């Protein structure tokens, strides 16, 4: 407990959130690149 525990929890949450957003962004980009050229041609 205490401020250090809270700080560690917040840091871990931020890292996990950042990694999830990065992963989701990569997946969405891959899907987008698969779909858009097909529409364009």
mmCIF entry with sequence, helices, sheets and N, C-alpha, C, O atoms, coordinates in Angstrom:
data_MODEL
# 
_entry.id   MODEL 
# 
_entity.id                         1 
_entity.type                       polymer 
_entity.pdbx_number_of_molecules   1 
# 
_entity_poly.entity_id                      1 
_entity_poly.type                           'polypeptide(L)' 
_entity_poly.nstd_linkage                   no 
_entity_poly.nstd_monomer                   no 
_entity_poly.pdbx_seq_one_letter_code       
;(UNK)(UNK)(UNK)(UNK)(UNK)(UNK)(UNK)(UNK)(UNK)(UNK)(UNK)(UNK)(UNK)(UNK)(UNK)(UNK)
(UNK)(UNK)(UNK)(UNK)(UNK)(UNK)(UNK)(UNK)(UNK)(UNK)(UNK)(UNK)(UNK)(UNK)(UNK)(UNK)
(UNK)(UNK)(UNK)(UNK)(UNK)(UNK)(UNK)(UNK)(UNK)
;
_entity_poly.pdbx_seq_one_letter_code_can   XXXXXXXXXXXXXXXXXXXXXXXXXXXXXXXXXXXXXXXXX 
_entity_poly.pdbx_strand_id                 A 
# 
loop_
_entity_poly_seq.entity_id 
_entity_poly_seq.num 
_entity_poly_seq.mon_id 
_entity_poly_seq.hetero 
1 1  UNK n 
1 2  UNK n 
1 3  UNK n 
1 4  UNK n 
1 5  UNK n 
1 6  UNK n 
1 7  UNK n 
1 8  UNK n 
1 9  UNK n 
1 10 UNK n 
1 11 UNK n 
1 12 UNK n 
1 13 UNK n 
1 14 UNK n 
1 15 UNK n 
1 16 UNK n 
1 17 UNK n 
1 18 UNK n 
1 19 UNK n 
1 20 UNK n 
1 21 UNK n 
1 22 UNK n 
1 23 UNK n 
1 24 UNK n 
1 25 UNK n 
1 26 UNK n 
1 27 UNK n 
1 28 UNK n 
1 29 UNK n 
1 30 UNK n 
1 31 UNK n 
1 32 UNK n 
1 33 UNK n 
1 34 UNK n 
1 35 UNK n 
1 36 UNK n 
1 37 UNK n 
1 38 UNK n 
1 39 UNK n 
1 40 UNK n 
1 41 UNK n 
# 
_struct_asym.id          A 
_struct_asym.entity_id   1 
# 
_struct_conf.conf_type_id            HELX_P 
_struct_conf.id                      HELX_P1 
_struct_conf.pdbx_PDB_helix_id       AA1 
_struct_conf.beg_label_comp_id       UNK 
_struct_conf.beg_label_asym_id       A 
_struct_conf.beg_label_seq_id        2 
_struct_conf.pdbx_beg_PDB_ins_code   ? 
_struct_conf.end_label_comp_id       UNK 
_struct_conf.end_label_asym_id       A 
_struct_conf.end_label_seq_id        40 
_struct_conf.pdbx_end_PDB_ins_code   ? 
_struct_conf.beg_auth_comp_id        UNK 
_struct_conf.beg_auth_asym_id        A 
_struct_conf.beg_auth_seq_id         2 
_struct_conf.end_auth_comp_id        UNK 
_struct_conf.end_auth_asym_id        A 
_struct_conf.end_auth_seq_id         40 
_struct_conf.pdbx_PDB_helix_class    1 
_struct_conf.details                 ? 
_struct_conf.pdbx_PDB_helix_length   39 
# 
_struct_conf_type.id          HELX_P 
_struct_conf_type.criteria    ? 
_struct_conf_type.reference   ? 
# 
loop_
_atom_site.group_PDB 
_atom_site.id 
_atom_site.type_symbol 
_atom_site.label_atom_id 
_atom_site.label_alt_id 
_atom_site.label_comp_id 
_atom_site.label_asym_id 
_atom_site.label_entity_id 
_atom_site.label_seq_id 
_atom_site.pdbx_PDB_ins_code 
_atom_site.Cartn_x 
_atom_site.Cartn_y 
_atom_site.Cartn_z 
_atom_site.occupancy 
_atom_site.B_iso_or_equiv 
_atom_site.pdbx_formal_charge 
_atom_site.auth_seq_id 
_atom_site.auth_comp_id 
_atom_site.auth_asym_id 
_atom_site.auth_atom_id 
_atom_site.pdbx_PDB_model_num 
ATOM 1   N N  . UNK A 1 1  ? 0.817   -1.208 0.000   1.00 0.00 ? 1  UNK A N  1 
ATOM 2   C CA . UNK A 1 1  ? 0.000   0.000  0.000   1.00 0.00 ? 1  UNK A CA 1 
ATOM 3   C C  . UNK A 1 1  ? 0.843   1.246  0.000   1.00 0.00 ? 1  UNK A C  1 
ATOM 4   O O  . UNK A 1 1  ? 2.058   1.191  -0.190  1.00 0.00 ? 1  UNK A O  1 
ATOM 5   N N  . UNK A 1 2  ? 0.187   2.385  0.216   1.00 0.00 ? 2  UNK A N  1 
ATOM 6   C CA . UNK A 1 2  ? 0.892   3.663  0.245   1.00 0.00 ? 2  UNK A CA 1 
ATOM 7   C C  . UNK A 1 2  ? 1.060   4.248  -1.140  1.00 0.00 ? 2  UNK A C  1 
ATOM 8   O O  . UNK A 1 2  ? 0.714   3.625  -2.144  1.00 0.00 ? 2  UNK A O  1 
ATOM 9   N N  . UNK A 1 3  ? 1.601   5.465  -1.178  1.00 0.00 ? 3  UNK A N  1 
ATOM 10  C CA . UNK A 1 3  ? 1.749   6.178  -2.465  1.00 0.00 ? 3  UNK A CA 1 
ATOM 11  C C  . UNK A 1 3  ? 2.575   5.393  -3.480  1.00 0.00 ? 3  UNK A C  1 
ATOM 12  O O  . UNK A 1 3  ? 2.287   5.432  -4.676  1.00 0.00 ? 3  UNK A O  1 
ATOM 13  N N  . UNK A 1 4  ? 3.615   4.670  -3.003  1.00 0.00 ? 4  UNK A N  1 
ATOM 14  C CA . UNK A 1 4  ? 4.445   3.930  -3.971  1.00 0.00 ? 4  UNK A CA 1 
ATOM 15  C C  . UNK A 1 4  ? 3.639   2.828  -4.655  1.00 0.00 ? 4  UNK A C  1 
ATOM 16  O O  . UNK A 1 4  ? 3.770   2.611  -5.859  1.00 0.00 ? 4  UNK A O  1 
ATOM 17  N N  . UNK A 1 5  ? 2.801   2.131  -3.874  1.00 0.00 ? 5  UNK A N  1 
ATOM 18  C CA . UNK A 1 5  ? 1.964   1.078  -4.449  1.00 0.00 ? 5  UNK A CA 1 
ATOM 19  C C  . UNK A 1 5  ? 1.006   1.644  -5.485  1.00 0.00 ? 5  UNK A C  1 
ATOM 20  O O  . UNK A 1 5  ? 0.807   1.060  -6.550  1.00 0.00 ? 5  UNK A O  1 
ATOM 21  N N  . UNK A 1 6  ? 0.411   2.796  -5.157  1.00 0.00 ? 6  UNK A N  1 
ATOM 22  C CA . UNK A 1 6  ? -0.505  3.448  -6.089  1.00 0.00 ? 6  UNK A CA 1 
ATOM 23  C C  . UNK A 1 6  ? 0.241   3.847  -7.357  1.00 0.00 ? 6  UNK A C  1 
ATOM 24  O O  . UNK A 1 6  ? -0.252  3.637  -8.465  1.00 0.00 ? 6  UNK A O  1 
ATOM 25  N N  . UNK A 1 7  ? 1.422   4.417  -7.193  1.00 0.00 ? 7  UNK A N  1 
ATOM 26  C CA . UNK A 1 7  ? 2.226   4.834  -8.349  1.00 0.00 ? 7  UNK A CA 1 
ATOM 27  C C  . UNK A 1 7  ? 2.583   3.658  -9.233  1.00 0.00 ? 7  UNK A C  1 
ATOM 28  O O  . UNK A 1 7  ? 2.515   3.751  -10.459 1.00 0.00 ? 7  UNK A O  1 
ATOM 29  N N  . UNK A 1 8  ? 2.968   2.535  -8.607  1.00 0.00 ? 8  UNK A N  1 
ATOM 30  C CA . UNK A 1 8  ? 3.314   1.344  -9.386  1.00 0.00 ? 8  UNK A CA 1 
ATOM 31  C C  . UNK A 1 8  ? 2.097   0.825  -10.146 1.00 0.00 ? 8  UNK A C  1 
ATOM 32  O O  . UNK A 1 8  ? 2.208   0.429  -11.307 1.00 0.00 ? 8  UNK A O  1 
ATOM 33  N N  . UNK A 1 9  ? 0.932   0.826  -9.492  1.00 0.00 ? 9  UNK A N  1 
ATOM 34  C CA . UNK A 1 9  ? -0.286  0.342  -10.135 1.00 0.00 ? 9  UNK A CA 1 
ATOM 35  C C  . UNK A 1 9  ? -0.646  1.219  -11.332 1.00 0.00 ? 9  UNK A C  1 
ATOM 36  O O  . UNK A 1 9  ? -1.018  0.719  -12.393 1.00 0.00 ? 9  UNK A O  1 
ATOM 37  N N  . UNK A 1 10 ? -0.529  2.537  -11.144 1.00 0.00 ? 10 UNK A N  1 
ATOM 38  C CA . UNK A 1 10 ? -0.838  3.467  -12.231 1.00 0.00 ? 10 UNK A CA 1 
ATOM 39  C C  . UNK A 1 10 ? 0.129   3.254  -13.389 1.00 0.00 ? 10 UNK A C  1 
ATOM 40  O O  . UNK A 1 10 ? -0.283  3.199  -14.548 1.00 0.00 ? 10 UNK A O  1 
ATOM 41  N N  . UNK A 1 11 ? 1.425   3.135  -13.070 1.00 0.00 ? 11 UNK A N  1 
ATOM 42  C CA . UNK A 1 11 ? 2.419   2.919  -14.125 1.00 0.00 ? 11 UNK A CA 1 
ATOM 43  C C  . UNK A 1 11 ? 2.129   1.638  -14.898 1.00 0.00 ? 11 UNK A C  1 
ATOM 44  O O  . UNK A 1 11 ? 2.213   1.616  -16.125 1.00 0.00 ? 11 UNK A O  1 
ATOM 45  N N  . UNK A 1 12 ? 1.789   0.572  -14.178 1.00 0.00 ? 12 UNK A N  1 
ATOM 46  C CA . UNK A 1 12 ? 1.495   -0.702 -14.837 1.00 0.00 ? 12 UNK A CA 1 
ATOM 47  C C  . UNK A 1 12 ? 0.258   -0.567 -15.721 1.00 0.00 ? 12 UNK A C  1 
ATOM 48  O O  . UNK A 1 12 ? 0.235   -1.090 -16.836 1.00 0.00 ? 12 UNK A O  1 
ATOM 49  N N  . UNK A 1 13 ? -0.768  0.128  -15.235 1.00 0.00 ? 13 UNK A N  1 
ATOM 50  C CA . UNK A 1 13 ? -1.985  0.317  -16.017 1.00 0.00 ? 13 UNK A CA 1 
ATOM 51  C C  . UNK A 1 13 ? -1.696  1.095  -17.289 1.00 0.00 ? 13 UNK A C  1 
ATOM 52  O O  . UNK A 1 13 ? -2.217  0.768  -18.356 1.00 0.00 ? 13 UNK A O  1 
ATOM 53  N N  . UNK A 1 14 ? -0.863  2.128  -17.177 1.00 0.00 ? 14 UNK A N  1 
ATOM 54  C CA . UNK A 1 14 ? -0.518  2.944  -18.340 1.00 0.00 ? 14 UNK A CA 1 
ATOM 55  C C  . UNK A 1 14 ? 0.225   2.106  -19.374 1.00 0.00 ? 14 UNK A C  1 
ATOM 56  O O  . UNK A 1 14 ? -0.053  2.191  -20.570 1.00 0.00 ? 14 UNK A O  1 
ATOM 57  N N  . UNK A 1 15 ? 1.169   1.298  -18.904 1.00 0.00 ? 15 UNK A N  1 
ATOM 58  C CA . UNK A 1 15 ? 1.951   0.457  -19.823 1.00 0.00 ? 15 UNK A CA 1 
ATOM 59  C C  . UNK A 1 15 ? 1.048   -0.547 -20.532 1.00 0.00 ? 15 UNK A C  1 
ATOM 60  O O  . UNK A 1 15 ? 1.147   -0.725 -21.746 1.00 0.00 ? 15 UNK A O  1 
ATOM 61  N N  . UNK A 1 16 ? 0.167   -1.203 -19.777 1.00 0.00 ? 16 UNK A N  1 
ATOM 62  C CA . UNK A 1 16 ? -0.743  -2.195 -20.364 1.00 0.00 ? 16 UNK A CA 1 
ATOM 63  C C  . UNK A 1 16 ? -1.675  -1.524 -21.370 1.00 0.00 ? 16 UNK A C  1 
ATOM 64  O O  . UNK A 1 16 ? -1.897  -2.047 -22.463 1.00 0.00 ? 16 UNK A O  1 
ATOM 65  N N  . UNK A 1 17 ? -2.223  -0.354 -20.995 1.00 0.00 ? 17 UNK A N  1 
ATOM 66  C CA . UNK A 1 17 ? -3.118  0.369  -21.892 1.00 0.00 ? 17 UNK A CA 1 
ATOM 67  C C  . UNK A 1 17 ? -2.396  0.760  -23.169 1.00 0.00 ? 17 UNK A C  1 
ATOM 68  O O  . UNK A 1 17 ? -2.941  0.613  -24.263 1.00 0.00 ? 17 UNK A O  1 
ATOM 69  N N  . UNK A 1 18 ? -1.156  1.263  -23.036 1.00 0.00 ? 18 UNK A N  1 
ATOM 70  C CA . UNK A 1 18 ? -0.371  1.672  -24.203 1.00 0.00 ? 18 UNK A CA 1 
ATOM 71  C C  . UNK A 1 18 ? -0.119  0.484  -25.124 1.00 0.00 ? 18 UNK A C  1 
ATOM 72  O O  . UNK A 1 18 ? -0.241  0.598  -26.344 1.00 0.00 ? 18 UNK A O  1 
ATOM 73  N N  . UNK A 1 19 ? 0.236   -0.663 -24.531 1.00 0.00 ? 19 UNK A N  1 
ATOM 74  C CA . UNK A 1 19 ? 0.500   -1.855 -25.337 1.00 0.00 ? 19 UNK A CA 1 
ATOM 75  C C  . UNK A 1 19 ? -0.764  -2.326 -26.044 1.00 0.00 ? 19 UNK A C  1 
ATOM 76  O O  . UNK A 1 19 ? -0.713  -2.722 -27.209 1.00 0.00 ? 19 UNK A O  1 
ATOM 77  N N  . UNK A 1 20 ? -1.901  -2.287 -25.346 1.00 0.00 ? 20 UNK A N  1 
ATOM 78  C CA . UNK A 1 20 ? -3.163  -2.697 -25.961 1.00 0.00 ? 20 UNK A CA 1 
ATOM 79  C C  . UNK A 1 20 ? -3.530  -1.767 -27.113 1.00 0.00 ? 20 UNK A C  1 
ATOM 80  O O  . UNK A 1 20 ? -3.931  -2.226 -28.182 1.00 0.00 ? 20 UNK A O  1 
ATOM 81  N N  . UNK A 1 21 ? -3.391  -0.447 -26.895 1.00 0.00 ? 21 UNK A N  1 
ATOM 82  C CA . UNK A 1 21 ? -3.709  0.511  -27.952 1.00 0.00 ? 21 UNK A CA 1 
ATOM 83  C C  . UNK A 1 21 ? -2.802  0.303  -29.159 1.00 0.00 ? 21 UNK A C  1 
ATOM 84  O O  . UNK A 1 21 ? -3.256  0.362  -30.301 1.00 0.00 ? 21 UNK A O  1 
ATOM 85  N N  . UNK A 1 22 ? -1.517  0.059  -28.901 1.00 0.00 ? 22 UNK A N  1 
ATOM 86  C CA . UNK A 1 22 ? -0.563  -0.173 -29.982 1.00 0.00 ? 22 UNK A CA 1 
ATOM 87  C C  . UNK A 1 22 ? -0.957  -1.410 -30.784 1.00 0.00 ? 22 UNK A C  1 
ATOM 88  O O  . UNK A 1 22 ? -0.924  -1.401 -32.014 1.00 0.00 ? 22 UNK A O  1 
ATOM 89  N N  . UNK A 1 23 ? -1.335  -2.486 -30.065 1.00 0.00 ? 23 UNK A N  1 
ATOM 90  C CA . UNK A 1 23 ? -1.720  -3.733 -30.723 1.00 0.00 ? 23 UNK A CA 1 
ATOM 91  C C  . UNK A 1 23 ? -2.994  -3.541 -31.539 1.00 0.00 ? 23 UNK A C  1 
ATOM 92  O O  . UNK A 1 23 ? -3.065  -3.969 -32.691 1.00 0.00 ? 23 UNK A O  1 
ATOM 93  N N  . UNK A 1 24 ? -3.999  -2.901 -30.947 1.00 0.00 ? 24 UNK A N  1 
ATOM 94  C CA . UNK A 1 24 ? -5.266  -2.662 -31.644 1.00 0.00 ? 24 UNK A CA 1 
ATOM 95  C C  . UNK A 1 24 ? -5.026  -1.798 -32.876 1.00 0.00 ? 24 UNK A C  1 
ATOM 96  O O  . UNK A 1 24 ? -5.605  -2.046 -33.933 1.00 0.00 ? 24 UNK A O  1 
ATOM 97  N N  . UNK A 1 25 ? -4.174  -0.784 -32.740 1.00 0.00 ? 25 UNK A N  1 
ATOM 98  C CA . UNK A 1 25 ? -3.871  0.095  -33.869 1.00 0.00 ? 25 UNK A CA 1 
ATOM 99  C C  . UNK A 1 25 ? -3.219  -0.692 -35.006 1.00 0.00 ? 25 UNK A C  1 
ATOM 100 O O  . UNK A 1 25 ? -3.547  -0.487 -36.175 1.00 0.00 ? 25 UNK A O  1 
ATOM 101 N N  . UNK A 1 26 ? -2.301  -1.588 -34.663 1.00 0.00 ? 26 UNK A N  1 
ATOM 102 C CA . UNK A 1 26 ? -1.655  -2.403 -35.698 1.00 0.00 ? 26 UNK A CA 1 
ATOM 103 C C  . UNK A 1 26 ? -2.670  -3.283 -36.411 1.00 0.00 ? 26 UNK A C  1 
ATOM 104 O O  . UNK A 1 26 ? -2.642  -3.401 -37.636 1.00 0.00 ? 26 UNK A O  1 
ATOM 105 N N  . UNK A 1 27 ? -3.567  -3.902 -35.648 1.00 0.00 ? 27 UNK A N  1 
ATOM 106 C CA . UNK A 1 27 ? -4.573  -4.793 -36.236 1.00 0.00 ? 27 UNK A CA 1 
ATOM 107 C C  . UNK A 1 27 ? -5.516  -4.001 -37.141 1.00 0.00 ? 27 UNK A C  1 
ATOM 108 O O  . UNK A 1 27 ? -5.801  -4.418 -38.264 1.00 0.00 ? 27 UNK A O  1 
ATOM 109 N N  . UNK A 1 28 ? -5.999  -2.855 -36.648 1.00 0.00 ? 28 UNK A N  1 
ATOM 110 C CA . UNK A 1 28 ? -6.909  -2.039 -37.448 1.00 0.00 ? 28 UNK A CA 1 
ATOM 111 C C  . UNK A 1 28 ? -6.226  -1.540 -38.708 1.00 0.00 ? 28 UNK A C  1 
ATOM 112 O O  . UNK A 1 28 ? -6.843  -1.501 -39.772 1.00 0.00 ? 28 UNK A O  1 
ATOM 113 N N  . UNK A 1 29 ? -4.961  -1.159 -38.604 1.00 0.00 ? 29 UNK A N  1 
ATOM 114 C CA . UNK A 1 29 ? -4.212  -0.703 -39.777 1.00 0.00 ? 29 UNK A CA 1 
ATOM 115 C C  . UNK A 1 29 ? -4.086  -1.829 -40.792 1.00 0.00 ? 29 UNK A C  1 
ATOM 116 O O  . UNK A 1 29 ? -4.257  -1.606 -41.991 1.00 0.00 ? 29 UNK A O  1 
ATOM 117 N N  . UNK A 1 30 ? -3.789  -3.032 -40.324 1.00 0.00 ? 30 UNK A N  1 
ATOM 118 C CA . UNK A 1 30 ? -3.653  -4.182 -41.223 1.00 0.00 ? 30 UNK A CA 1 
ATOM 119 C C  . UNK A 1 30 ? -4.973  -4.460 -41.935 1.00 0.00 ? 30 UNK A C  1 
ATOM 120 O O  . UNK A 1 30 ? -4.995  -4.695 -43.143 1.00 0.00 ? 30 UNK A O  1 
ATOM 121 N N  . UNK A 1 31 ? -6.069  -4.434 -41.186 1.00 0.00 ? 31 UNK A N  1 
ATOM 122 C CA . UNK A 1 31 ? -7.394  -4.663 -41.777 1.00 0.00 ? 31 UNK A CA 1 
ATOM 123 C C  . UNK A 1 31 ? -7.714  -3.556 -42.781 1.00 0.00 ? 31 UNK A C  1 
ATOM 124 O O  . UNK A 1 31 ? -8.201  -3.828 -43.878 1.00 0.00 ? 31 UNK A O  1 
ATOM 125 N N  . UNK A 1 32 ? -7.440  -2.319 -42.403 1.00 0.00 ? 32 UNK A N  1 
ATOM 126 C CA . UNK A 1 32 ? -7.710  -1.175 -43.274 1.00 0.00 ? 32 UNK A CA 1 
ATOM 127 C C  . UNK A 1 32 ? -6.943  -1.311 -44.584 1.00 0.00 ? 32 UNK A C  1 
ATOM 128 O O  . UNK A 1 32 ? -7.498  -1.087 -45.659 1.00 0.00 ? 32 UNK A O  1 
ATOM 129 N N  . UNK A 1 33 ? -5.670  -1.678 -44.493 1.00 0.00 ? 33 UNK A N  1 
ATOM 130 C CA . UNK A 1 33 ? -4.844  -1.819 -45.694 1.00 0.00 ? 33 UNK A CA 1 
ATOM 131 C C  . UNK A 1 33 ? -5.318  -2.994 -46.549 1.00 0.00 ? 33 UNK A C  1 
ATOM 132 O O  . UNK A 1 33 ? -5.134  -2.984 -47.766 1.00 0.00 ? 33 UNK A O  1 
ATOM 133 N N  . UNK A 1 34 ? -5.922  -3.998 -45.931 1.00 0.00 ? 34 UNK A N  1 
ATOM 134 C CA . UNK A 1 34 ? -6.466  -5.127 -46.691 1.00 0.00 ? 34 UNK A CA 1 
ATOM 135 C C  . UNK A 1 34 ? -7.729  -4.711 -47.444 1.00 0.00 ? 34 UNK A C  1 
ATOM 136 O O  . UNK A 1 34 ? -7.944  -5.132 -48.580 1.00 0.00 ? 34 UNK A O  1 
ATOM 137 N N  . UNK A 1 35 ? -8.563  -3.885 -46.812 1.00 0.00 ? 35 UNK A N  1 
ATOM 138 C CA . UNK A 1 35 ? -9.882  -3.554 -47.360 1.00 0.00 ? 35 UNK A CA 1 
ATOM 139 C C  . UNK A 1 35 ? -9.807  -2.426 -48.383 1.00 0.00 ? 35 UNK A C  1 
ATOM 140 O O  . UNK A 1 35 ? -10.404 -2.523 -49.455 1.00 0.00 ? 35 UNK A O  1 
ATOM 141 N N  . UNK A 1 36 ? -9.084  -1.365 -48.066 1.00 0.00 ? 36 UNK A N  1 
ATOM 142 C CA . UNK A 1 36 ? -9.135  -0.148 -48.880 1.00 0.00 ? 36 UNK A CA 1 
ATOM 143 C C  . UNK A 1 36 ? -8.644  -0.347 -50.307 1.00 0.00 ? 36 UNK A C  1 
ATOM 144 O O  . UNK A 1 36 ? -9.325  0.099  -51.231 1.00 0.00 ? 36 UNK A O  1 
ATOM 145 N N  . UNK A 1 37 ? -7.496  -0.994 -50.545 1.00 0.00 ? 37 UNK A N  1 
ATOM 146 C CA . UNK A 1 37 ? -7.069  -1.187 -51.939 1.00 0.00 ? 37 UNK A CA 1 
ATOM 147 C C  . UNK A 1 37 ? -8.078  -2.001 -52.740 1.00 0.00 ? 37 UNK A C  1 
ATOM 148 O O  . UNK A 1 37 ? -8.222  -1.783 -53.943 1.00 0.00 ? 37 UNK A O  1 
ATOM 149 N N  . UNK A 1 38 ? -8.779  -2.932 -52.100 1.00 0.00 ? 38 UNK A N  1 
ATOM 150 C CA . UNK A 1 38 ? -9.779  -3.738 -52.788 1.00 0.00 ? 38 UNK A CA 1 
ATOM 151 C C  . UNK A 1 38 ? -10.928 -2.852 -53.263 1.00 0.00 ? 38 UNK A C  1 
ATOM 152 O O  . UNK A 1 38 ? -11.460 -3.046 -54.356 1.00 0.00 ? 38 UNK A O  1 
ATOM 153 N N  . UNK A 1 39 ? -11.308 -1.875 -52.431 1.00 0.00 ? 39 UNK A N  1 
ATOM 154 C CA . UNK A 1 39 ? -12.361 -0.941 -52.830 1.00 0.00 ? 39 UNK A CA 1 
ATOM 155 C C  . UNK A 1 39 ? -11.883 -0.055 -53.976 1.00 0.00 ? 39 UNK A C  1 
ATOM 156 O O  . UNK A 1 39 ? -12.644 0.250  -54.895 1.00 0.00 ? 39 UNK A O  1 
ATOM 157 N N  . UNK A 1 40 ? -10.626 0.352  -53.914 1.00 0.00 ? 40 UNK A N  1 
ATOM 158 C CA . UNK A 1 40 ? -10.108 1.309  -54.891 1.00 0.00 ? 40 UNK A CA 1 
ATOM 159 C C  . UNK A 1 40 ? -9.990  0.719  -56.285 1.00 0.00 ? 40 UNK A C  1 
ATOM 160 O O  . UNK A 1 40 ? -10.106 1.448  -57.270 1.00 0.00 ? 40 UNK A O  1 
ATOM 161 N N  . UNK A 1 41 ? -9.757  -0.608 -56.394 1.00 0.00 ? 41 UNK A N  1 
ATOM 162 C CA . UNK A 1 41 ? -9.514  -1.196 -57.708 1.00 0.00 ? 41 UNK A CA 1 
ATOM 163 C C  . UNK A 1 41 ? -10.802 -1.630 -58.405 1.00 0.00 ? 41 UNK A C  1 
ATOM 164 O O  . UNK A 1 41 ? -10.756 -2.144 -59.522 1.00 0.00 ? 41 UNK A O  1 
# 
